[in-house]
Structures are given as C-alpha cells and as structure tokens.
Amino acid sequence: MAYTERFEEVHELLAEFDAGERIPGVWATPWIDVENFHRVVAIFNVGAMDAGATVDVELREATSDAGAGAQTLIAATQLTQAGGDANSWITVGAQSENFTTNTRYKFVQLQVTVAVNNVNFAACLLGFQPRYAPVVNAWDENANA
C-alpha cells in the first residue's frame, strides 16, 4: 500500500448498524455487491448483554441482491453473556478467494442473530482494496484542506 493513498481511496463503508439495544431476532444488512473488492471485513462491537444473551455474527454470500442461494461465508465464535463477552470487539473478514466462485457468489450480507435476551451492539461492513479505485484529482481543494 502506498503511503500517498488516502484511507477512503482503498476502503469503503458498505453498511452499518448504529449502536443500540436489539431484541432477540435476526438483524441483517441489505445484500451488497462486493465484486469490486478484494476483501470485506465486518467490525462488530457488542456492549451490554442481558442475562443469558447470545450473539452470532456471520458474513453470508449469495448470487443476487435478493439473497438467492444464500449461505454462510464465514462466522465468528458465538458471543455469550455467561462467557463474559459483553463489551467486546470482533472482526469477521473474507478475501475474494473465500467466495464460492463457480456459481457467481458476489453479494455479501452481515447477519447478526441475537438470542435469549436483549443485546446492545453496533457494526459496520467495509470493502477493502477495490479492483478499480477511483481516480483522485490532486488539485481538489477539499482533498488538500
């Protein structure tokens, strides 16, 4: 990576969950086309967890933005209140080589499953190393401020 690159030239925020309390259920981002990125990474922060609460965090892949053929790409170890996982940070990431390529899996979704009791969390999904990075105008006065 060149030191002249700006962070936003090689990383893109694709989706996010704002911090807040979530009831038990499945929380998922829209399906996002990540064909233009070499890597995707979810950054997940779990806060307070009510008694007995569990959280599963996974990246899922699909062949369309409607979720056709959806399957787990990679999953984190389950976080539990009983295991002392409250107030923790985790990352879950995948490279383009990890995708099921023979059937055009190119859409990703961050899915968080909260079970048993309420959990506070925030998360974001980032695309890294774009295949076709935008051209930056070095004379853009906003870029040089």
Summary of the structure (lengths in Angstrom):
residues: 145
radius of gyration: 17.1
end to end distance: 22.6
largest distance: 55.3
contacts: 418
relative contact order: 0.34
helix: 5%
strand: 52%
